[in-house]
Amino acid sequence: MCNKGCSIREGSFFSKSKLTLKKWLLLIHHWSCEHMVTVTAESLEVTESTVCAVYQWMCEVFSTKLLSTSILLGGPGKTVQIDESLFNHKHLSNFFSNSSKRRIR
């Protein structure tokens, strides 16, 4: 129990941020609602590059958490189909730039 004032910033990623905690919470809210970067930047009066950096950081944090956590899909009598293309993050330009090296028979 804290008998004196405790800071949520100390010992957390907030400690290195110049954003207020209120703006952090609003940024997290906007990200979770999938608001566009331009809309979020204008609404919160921050730069688009700040919003992009926070959105990217949020994606990294949550994808890391999801990848490190087992998730049970389906269940008894259930069939789960996963479209593997959703997990292939190669850009199409890589496919087309190497297409001349491929031969289809």
Secondary structure, DSSP 8 states (H G I E B T S, - for coil): --SS---SSTTSGGGG--S-HHHHHHHHHHHHTT--HHHHHHHHT--HHHHHHHHHHHHHHHHHHHHHS----S-TT------GGGG----HHHHHHTGGG----
